[in-house]
Structures are given as C-alpha cells and as structure tokens.
Amino acid sequence: MTAIAVAQFAPTTDPDANLRVIDELAARAAARSARVVVFPEYSSYFIHPFDDSLATHAEEIGGPFTQGIAQIAQAHDLVIVAGLLERSPVAGHVRNTVIAVGADGVRATYRKVHLYDAFGQRESDWVEPGEIVAPETFAVDGVRFALMTCYDLRFPEVARTLADAGAHVVLVAAEWVRGPMKEHHWRTLLHARAIENTVYVAGADHPPPLGVGASMIVDPQGVEIAGVGTATDVAIAWVDVETVERVRLVNPALALRRFDVRPREGISGRG
C-alpha cells in the first residue's frame, strides 16, 4: 500500500514560478505521506490562447524543468509526474509530454497521442502527436503506474492498453477546458476508465477559470476517494495492489473480454 496525490494548480508562462508552486505542493503532499504526485498537463509552461511562445519555451527531456523536478523529487522523496512542453523536430510545433521523475531521474515518459481538436480547439496546429508505442510504466512500493494526458481520457483504448501493460494506477495530467457539460464529462470519464479497467485513476487538472478543477483519485470500483475542488491544493489517497486484485475477482471484466486493442492503420493523430 502506498499514498498518492493529485496536485492542482494553474501553470503560467514563468517556468521558475511553476517549479516553485510544484515544490510547495510536493512538500504538502509528502508531509501527508504521499510517494507519488501527479501534476497537470503543461506544468512547465502554459499560455492561453496558444501562440509562438510555446516553441520558444519548449525544452528537451533532461533540460532545466526536468532537472528542477528531479531536485524537488529528491528533496521530498517522491516520484513527480508533470506535463512538460518538449521540443519537437516538426517546425513550429512542440510535444505535449508527461514525465515521471524521481531522485534517480526520469522513470517514464508519455507523449499525448490524441490531440484536442474538438470543442472549437485545434491543439494539432501547435502540437506534434505522440507516436503509438508500448506504454512505459514505473513501480513504487510494488504498485505499478502508467501515464496518459487529458483528451486521451475520451478514448477508452488508451487506458485499456495501460491496464494490459500491468498498471494498477493510471495517472492523468490534464488541462480539461471549461465549457458546457465539461466537468460532467471529466468526472464521468475518470470514473469509467477506473471501472472498466478495474484500476485506480488519478487525474490532475488546472483550476478555474480555464480548467474545471475537480482533480480526483478514483478507486477500481469507481468510487471517488479523494478530490480537490477548485483550489490550488493536493488530495491524498492510499492505493494498493490487493484492492485491485480483490475487485478483479468480483468483477473479472478484463479476463472476460473478447476484444483486443490495436492501432488503426493510416491514422497520423493530426486533425
């Protein structure tokens, strides 16, 4: 059994200020026994609406933001999961990346596969879609974690591949944009991904006015066991492999399914 946290805050255009907030919230989580903390999408740099400054402030994995996260992780004995604006080889674009970083360095990386070209937005105008690759996972205290990003939550195949990779907990870094029914969608989808895969799901969002807030941790039966609301804050919950295994004995949905997940041919991820 281990404690995990969702950390909700509004990243800005100042990476150093973002790191200071991450340090403060990480300390708060560690003081409450957390071993893993997930922060929102675009934690390193965020501007609304998007503009050319995204590419200017993009970094390599292992750059200043990653190094800052590693120092915070070491100081508080945590694994920190956070959104990184990563440099892209595609001109005028960036990569929307999530990194899991411990004191020993980067534990896992995830590049957003499904871009937010919906609800009047065009993320693909600025962001290179992630390649479909085998999920990277990491373990803490015997619990295995996997990563996804925001809009990926609307595609159940993503979480299913993470469950198939052995994840007990899916960590979702998000900037879930406010709008009609959007908080309802956020809550429903987090619960659905937990129920259908019999895993814990922890989602960290930006607070209002841009995000819906409502960062939360959901257990394998779809019960919300911790949440933040609209503040800049952390919420803590305990997770364990035994609960996942117990739920799967009662609800063996993964074992009973008759379909596998496979990539669609000819789909680039753009548009």
C-alpha angles and dihedrals in degrees: 000000000000137000121242132185140207113213119202122199141133111251116215139197090273110085092190091053089049090054090051091055091046089052092050094049093042090054090050091051094046091051086060092051099261116159098183127035126187119205128191132280115275091023092153096053136353135175130172120241099024117248141164091289089080092073091042092057098039116118139195119255102265092035128122096295093049090047091050091051091049091054091050091047091052093046093053101030092241143130106232122203115196143155116261127195097224127194116255131205088222109096114250092007138100135199120250098220136174119205130194109209132184132175087275094056136258112359100179141355132206128185115202109258102189113051121211101254093147143088090037095308130119109198090162090068087071108018133066111224117242120250118250103253138152110289118260114222136180134200132223121181090346094306116119120219133195134186140231137161133237109274090036085074089075091061110071091195091072095058091042091058089051091051089049088053089060101261118161091182129036114204115205120197108196149173094193102188117226120245143117110329092351097123088048090052092048094051095042095049095047089052093044094051089051095047099044094047097034091230137120114262122199119188125189118194140177112262123241143315091050100017129042093236109205094129107183151164118232124194126226091269093054097257117144103231100174137012145166111212116204102324132099097257148105133257123203133206136168119241130187141177093233092064091052091050093046093051091049091055090057096036108030094176094140092052094045099048119114100202135073128206120247133168119261114246118246096013112131099182094243124118 
